[in-house]
Amino acid sequence: MGIHGIGGAWGALATGLVATVGAGSLITGNLGQIGVQALSVLASGGYAFVVTYVLATVLDKTMGLRVSDEQEIIGLDKELHGEVGYNL
């Protein structure tokens, strides 16, 4: 999920904890708002997963997502570009 997903999820949930305007929050006695925020986090995560899965599947079927093991061993700079990035 990465740092941005965790931070975004926490921000959405924290809004349901401490909001004082509008629907209120857990602090102001509106337990339902934290549920709404949690549902939005789950829906966003589910949407991101499905879209990423579909895009990755399409890319894998059309052009592939990986290079061959041989290309990886030789090095991608040398194999794909015909040059060496570092002479170590």
C-alpha positions in Angstrom: 0.0 0.0 0.0 3.0 2.3 0.4 3.4 5.4 2.4 0.9 7.5 0.5 -1.9 4.9 1.0 -1.2 4.6 4.7 -1.1 8.3 5.2 -4.2 8.9 3.1 -6.1 6.1 5.0 -5.0 7.6 8.4 -6.0 11.1 7.3 -9.5 9.9 6.3 -10.0 7.9 9.5 -8.7 10.7 11.6 -11.2 13.0 10.1 -13.9 10.7 11.3 -12.3 10.8 14.8 -11.9 14.6 15.3 -14.2 16.5 12.9 -16.3 19.1 14.6 -18.1 20.7 11.7 -20.8 19.1 9.5 -21.6 15.4 10.3 -19.5 15.5 13.5 -17.2 12.8 14.7 -16.5 10.2 17.3 -15.4 12.9 19.7 -18.7 14.8 19.2 -20.8 11.7 19.6 -21.4 10.7 16.0 -20.1 7.1 15.8 -21.5 6.7 12.3 -19.0 9.1 10.8 -16.0 6.9 11.6 -17.9 4.1 9.8 -18.5 6.3 6.8 -14.8 7.2 6.7 -13.7 3.6 7.1 -16.0 2.5 4.2 -14.5 5.2 2.0 -11.0 4.0 2.8 -12.0 0.4 1.9 -13.7 1.5 -1.3 -10.7 3.6 -2.4 -8.3 0.8 -1.7 -10.5 -1.7 -3.5 -10.8 0.6 -6.5 -7.1 1.2 -6.6 -6.4 -2.6 -6.4 -8.8 -3.5 -9.2 -7.6 -0.8 -11.6 -4.0 -1.6 -10.9 -4.7 -5.4 -11.5 -6.5 -4.7 -14.7 -3.8 -2.4 -16.1 -1.0 -4.8 -15.1 -2.8 -7.7 -16.6 -3.3 -5.8 -19.9 0.4 -4.7 -20.0 1.6 -8.2 -19.2 -0.5 -9.8 -22.0 0.5 -7.1 -24.6 4.2 -6.2 -24.0 5.1 -8.1 -20.8 6.2 -6.8 -17.4 9.5 -8.6 -17.1 12.7 -9.1 -19.1 14.1 -12.5 -19.6 16.4 -14.0 -17.0 19.3 -13.8 -19.5 18.8 -10.1 -20.1 18.6 -9.5 -16.4 21.9 -11.3 -15.8 23.7 -9.5 -18.6 22.4 -6.2 -17.4 19.6 -4.0 -18.9 21.9 -1.1 -19.8 24.1 -3.4 -21.9 21.3 -5.6 -23.3 18.6 -3.0 -24.1 20.7 0.1 -24.8 24.0 -1.3 -25.9 26.0 0.6 -23.4 27.3 0.2 -19.9 26.2 2.5 -17.1 29.0 1.7 -14.7 32.3 -0.1 -15.2 32.6 -1.8 -11.8 
